[in-house]
Amino acid sequence: MGRIYTIVNQKGGVGKTTTVINLGAYLANFGQKVLIVDLDPQANATSCLGVDKNTVKGSTYDVLLGTATPNSLVLFNDRLNISILPSSPSLAGAEVELVDQSDRESRLERALTPLTDRYDYILIDCPPSLGLLTLNGLVAARDGVIIPVQCEYLALEGLGQLTHTLKLVRSGLFPDLKVRGVLLTMFDGRTKLSVDVVAEVNNHFPDNAFKTVVPRNIRLAEAPSYGLPVSSYAPDSSGGQAYEGLASELLKGDGVKDPAMG
């Protein structure tokens, strides 16, 4: 049965979508069947895989509203060997339309459950907020959340707020919700601040911080404009090597042997 991880942080610009796309691509390179679920109305993950968010026939909006099943909307990129359940601008209205529904926080979890036998990894990309869409992502995170944290001071404050939200979700909706790992992103070894943030995160999350640290890297920023993950655009770049390392670290921690381990 496949694993479901939600990539979440209510702060924007920390590398959530970059992590979803590139982690997913390297997991696929390592022979895993991967589905990316775009739960962000901005649909950046959808666009990053070369899908036009304005012309998709259906999206996560339809799944949450119950008008379509995920299986009927999943698109497969045969070049990258990766699947995506796309987003669309209409998803922005889902929070309002679901607010009166009794099962509004668990719709995604119920919709994805039948897919866990088809995929080894399902990665959910959440919007930069703590609203109903993100709650759906958290409740669906059967195997935990992955939290990208930018190496800057304000990111630490946001991490505290997110930690509080996770506690609320555990107390009211999903008692077994856990943190799979905290991922440090946009690291710049030339600055004392980046080094201090790494030390601070490792101090507060000694058992949850990934050993892999993602550096600032122009290739990571360029790749989406070509509709490609960094594994296809610039695999030898420092960003590419970091996400390859993250995929290996995740697989090893999950007890899955990947080709890089021999």
TIFIKOL-403121 format. One line per 3 residues: their letters; for each residue x, y, z of C-alpha. Coordinates in steps of 0.1 Angstrom, whole numbers, plus 5000, padded with zeros to 4 digits. Each point is the difference from the previous one (the first is absolute). Layout:
% TIFIKOL-403121
a) X:Y:Z | ...
***
This chain:
% TIFIKOL-403121
mgr) 5000:5000:5000 | 5013:5034:4990 | 5011:5028:5023
iyt) 4983:5034:5001 | 5021:5030:5010 | 4987:5036:5001
ivn) 5025:5028:4994 | 4988:5029:5021 | 5010:5034:5014
qkg) 4976:5030:5003 | 5029:5023:4990 | 5004:5006:4963
gvg) 5032:4998:4981 | 5017:4973:5021 | 5003:4974:4973
ktt) 4968:4979:5004 | 4992:4995:4963 | 5037:4998:4991
tvi) 5003:4972:5026 | 4969:4982:4988 | 5010:5000:4963
nlg) 5037:4991:5005 | 4996:4975:5027 | 4973:4983:4980
ayl) 5021:5000:4968 | 5030:4984:5018 | 4978:4974:5017
anf) 4987:4991:4965 | 5036:4998:4988 | 5006:4975:5028
gqk) 4972:4978:4987 | 4971:5012:5021 | 4965:5006:4987
vli) 4993:5036:5010 | 4968:5021:5000 | 5002:5037:5007
vdl) 4968:5016:5013 | 4998:5037:4994 | 4978:5015:5027
dpq) 5010:5036:4994 | 4977:5023:4980 | 5031:5017:4985
ana) 5007:4966:4983 | 5037:5004:4999 | 5007:4963:5003
tsc) 4977:4995:4971 | 5018:5026:4979 | 5034:4987:5010
lgv) 4992:4967:4983 | 4990:5017:4968 | 4962:4998:5005
dkn) 4978:5030:4992 | 4979:5006:5031 | 4974:5019:4979
tvk) 4992:4972:4976 | 4999:4969:5023 | 4967:4981:4998
gst) 4999:4996:5037 | 5020:5007:5031 | 5003:4995:5038
ydv) 4971:5025:5002 | 4977:4973:4984 | 5014:4974:5023
llg) 4993:5020:5032 | 4965:5009:4988 | 4993:4963:4992
tat) 4992:5006:4963 | 5028:4978:4988 | 5024:4973:5012
pns) 5037:5005:5001 | 5006:4970:4977 | 4981:5017:4972
lvl) 5020:5032:5002 | 5036:4988:5006 | 5024:5009:4971
fnd) 5031:4980:4993 | 5032:5016:4987 | 5017:4971:4982
rln) 5032:5020:4995 | 5005:5004:5037 | 4981:4968:5010
isi) 4980:5020:5025 | 4962:5006:5005 | 4982:5031:5012
lps) 4966:5008:5012 | 4999:5036:4988 | 4987:5031:5015
sps) 4981:5029:4983 | 4990:5035:5009 | 4965:4987:5010
lag) 5015:4984:5031 | 5001:5035:5016 | 4963:4997:5005
aev) 5001:4966:5017 | 5004:5013:5035 | 4968:5020:4998
elv) 4980:4972:4984 | 5012:4975:5025 | 4995:5020:5032
dqs) 4965:4987:5007 | 5009:4963:4993 | 5003:4978:5031
dre) 5029:4980:4985 | 5018:5030:4985 | 5035:4993:5015
srl) 5001:4963:4989 | 4989:5001:4964 | 5035:4997:4986
era) 5010:4972:5023 | 4969:4980:4989 | 5006:5007:4964
ltp) 5037:4990:5000 | 4996:4968:5021 | 4991:4978:4969
ltd) 5031:5012:4982 | 5025:4988:5026 | 5002:4966:4984
ryd) 5010:5015:4966 | 5028:5023:5012 | 5031:4996:5022
yil) 5000:5037:5009 | 4972:5026:5000 | 5014:5035:5007
idc) 4975:5028:5007 | 5009:5037:4993 | 4981:5023:5023
pps) 4993:5037:4997 | 5019:5026:5021 | 4972:5003:5026
lgl) 4984:4981:5028 | 4965:4999:4986 | 4976:4972:4990
ltl) 5021:4988:4971 | 5031:4996:5022 | 4979:4982:5026
ngl) 4989:4975:4973 | 5037:4995:4992 | 5009:4994:5036
vaa) 4972:4975:5007 | 5010:4982:4968 | 5037:4998:5011
rdg) 4998:4964:5012 | 5038:4996:5002 | 5009:5035:5012
vii) 5008:5035:4989 | 5031:5013:4985 | 5007:5037:5010
pvq) 5024:5020:4978 | 5015:5029:5020 | 5019:5028:4983
cey) 5033:5008:5017 | 4990:5034:5014 | 4989:5013:5034
lal) 4963:5006:4992 | 4996:4965:4988 | 5007:4988:5035
egl) 4971:5020:5013 | 4977:4986:4974 | 5011:4965:5009
gql) 4988:5006:5036 | 4966:5010:4986 | 4998:4969:4978
tht) 5010:4977:5029 | 4971:5015:5020 | 4976:4992:4971
lkl) 5012:4964:4998 | 4992:4996:5037 | 4965:5013:4994
vrs) 4995:4976:4972 | 5012:4971:5021 | 4976:5010:5028
glf) 4969:5004:4979 | 5004:4983:4966 | 5029:4976:4996
pdl) 5017:4988:5033 | 5026:4980:4981 | 5013:5030:4979
kvr) 5038:5000:5002 | 5029:5020:4986 | 5020:4979:4976
gvl) 5027:5026:4996 | 5011:5036:5000 | 5018:5010:4969
ltm) 5024:5030:5000 | 4999:5019:4967 | 5017:5029:4983
fdg) 5031:4995:5021 | 5029:5024:4994 | 5031:4989:5018
rtk) 5016:5034:4996 | 4976:5015:5025 | 5000:4996:5037
lsv) 4962:5001:5001 | 4996:4969:4978 | 5025:4981:5022
dvv) 4981:5012:5032 | 4966:4989:4986 | 5014:4965:4992
aev) 5013:4997:5036 | 4967:5013:5014 | 4978:4976:4981
nnh) 5022:4971:5008 | 4999:5010:5036 | 4962:5002:5001
fpd) 4994:4970:4977 | 5029:4976:5008 | 4980:4970:4988
naf) 4981:5016:4971 | 5025:5022:4981 | 5011:4985:4967
ktv) 5038:4997:4997 | 4996:5013:4964 | 5001:5038:4997
vpr) 4989:5017:4968 | 5023:5029:4989 | 4990:5031:4982
nir) 5004:4991:4963 | 4991:5018:4968 | 4993:4967:4982
lae) 4972:4992:5024 | 4984:5033:4992 | 5004:4996:4962
aps) 4987:4965:4996 | 4963:5007:5004 | 5000:5025:4971
ygl) 5009:4970:4978 | 4972:4978:5016 | 5027:4978:5014
pvs) 5013:4988:5034 | 5037:5007:5007 | 5007:4962:4995
sya) 4993:5006:4963 | 5012:5036:4996 | 5032:5001:5020
pds) 5006:4967:5019 | 5037:5008:5007 | 4992:5034:5017
sgg) 5002:5003:5037 | 4962:5002:5002 | 4997:4969:4980
qay) 5024:4981:5021 | 4983:5012:5032 | 4965:4987:4989
egl) 5015:4968:4988 | 5015:4996:5035 | 4967:5009:5016
ase) 4982:4973:4980 | 5027:4974:5011 | 4997:5011:5036
llk) 4962:4997:4999 | 5001:4966:4984 | 5026:4987:5025
gdg) 4980:5013:5029 | 4969:4984:4986 | 5018:4967:4997
vkd) 4999:5000:4962 | 5032:4990:4982 | 5008:5024:4971
pam) 5024:4994:4971 | 5024:5026:5014 | 5007:4977:5030
g) 5013:4972:4978
***
